[in-house]
Amino acid sequence: MNVSRSRHTLIRLCRTLSTSAQRRGIQDLNVLPERRVPKYLGEGYLLQSRRESLTSAETQHNDLLSLQWPSPPRNVLLVQKRNAPVTIAALKDFAQHIRDTFPDTNILLEPDTADELHRSVPFPVYTTVAPQDGASKQAALTQKVDLAATFGGDGTILRASSLFSSALSVPPILSFSMGTLGFLGEWKLAEYKRAFREVYMSGAGAGDRSQILESSSCLDGKDVQPESAEKVVSTAGGGPAGWSSIRGKSLGKTRGARILLRHRLKVTVKVSQDEFGLGASRATAPPTIHAMNEIIIHRGATPHLAHIAIFIGGRFLTEAVADGMIISTPTGSTAYSLSSGGSIIHPLVDSLCLTPICPRSLSFRPLILPASTPVTLRLSEKNRGREVDVSIDGARQHEGLKVGGEIRVVGEEIQREQDGWRGGVPCVMRGGGERGEDDGWVGGLNGLLKFNYPFGEEG
């Protein structure tokens, strides 16, 4: 009897220790400090009307904004391409590096990534532990995440952005290109030490910047800086933790991390004619969500073309008969819209693109509209198929658009306020040379999309 009782006690003890270890490894992100919101300073988005008076060097310099943290970022969300072992390995190395080098930082992960990773790292990781719906998860992330880093391709960046699709303020996104195409991915994985260092130190005042920045040398994406120079020791007081203890030459605000605010769409979906009709409560009005790339309606599995009424600025334009329609941002203009014959739009152009998918009429050309122009797509009564698919930033919605339902889209406003710029998705860009050799957009057109690539020639 004593042996049996001892055995049961030992089993309970093992289970308790196992559960305790798991809880130490995965913790609820709600215990973390509140998000630190940076400022984005610069004149780049005011240059549209006077760009012709600037030299090319001035234009290159002013196109991007400068990231200014009020104090060092603490909560870093890491998002990796799913079902790709190479990205989970890269994420683990990155997390280990920033925890070793900047010990005040906390690592946030998506729940499935946290389950896979927490046993192999010597520090806690944070995620949404309690069961929550999508809106609650987004609210928690919006309140806690200072910075997001992605490991994958363009789809991974879109997934990271979609985690904040209901938020008015998106944390900066640092993207490492590890996907198939990587048109949006700015940084090579080999540059991850330099990239995070630039973002972390961006905004430190004179005397606060680390010798990390003073003594480091990055050539061709390779860090040749001694490991000992990267150590940051947190202090209990005397200024922002992570900066106050670091002594070194300030590089100045103009040498901080550079930010491109990518435009988003504000999307409202009314799935059917009867939904939210007369007498409906305002509390049940369809929510507004944001899309970084595009919104697509498509006939899906039905063999019949979709009949879609298009309204621009509240006025009826036409009824399209096509496989579907795309409304994209400038960022999304190089995705499905481009494959459907849409124009390529520079990300600084404040606009949206309306592109038909395989229209029956040969005269239906893509339209580029001001981002402030409301566009409505309504599924006509003429449809033989009674429902079409809806996808936002590559994610198919659970409920399709029914006859009489409509989608209302307008560009999110990027505006200047007293303390900097607001709106859009802040993406951390690689710094270019004096002549702009590293311009990611032009380089992407040439190197990835093979813009105007000659047939029958190599090189």
Salt bridges, closest charged atoms under 4 A:
GLU34 OE2 - LYS144 NZ 2.74
GLU43 OE2 - ARG416 NH2 2.91
ASP63 OD1 - ARG51 NH1 2.83
GLU110 OE2 - ARG82 NH2 3.46
GLU110 OE1 - ARG159 NH2 2.71
ASP112 OD2 - ARG82 NE 3.66
GLU191 OE2 - ARG194 NH1 3.53
GLU191 OE2 - ARG430 NH2 2.78
GLU198 OE2 - ARG194 NE 3.15
ASP223 OD1 - ARG197 NH2 3.25
GLU227 OE1 - LYS193 NZ 3.90
GLU230 OE2 - ARG197 NH1 3.46
GLU319 OE2 - HIS307 ND1 3.68
GLU319 OE2 - LYS382 NZ 3.31
ASP323 OD1 - ARG299 NE 2.59
ASP350 OD1 - HIS263 ND1 3.43
GLU381 OE1 - ARG386 NH2 3.93
GLU387 OE1 - LYS402 NZ 3.86
ASP389 OD1 - ARG396 NH2 3.10
GLU399 OE2 - LYS402 NZ 3.27
GLU406 OE1 - ARG378 NE 2.89
GLU406 OE2 - ARG408 NH2 2.42
GLU412 OE1 - ARG264 NE 2.91
ASP419 OD2 - ARG422 NH2 3.12
GLU437 OE2 - ARG435 NH2 3.06
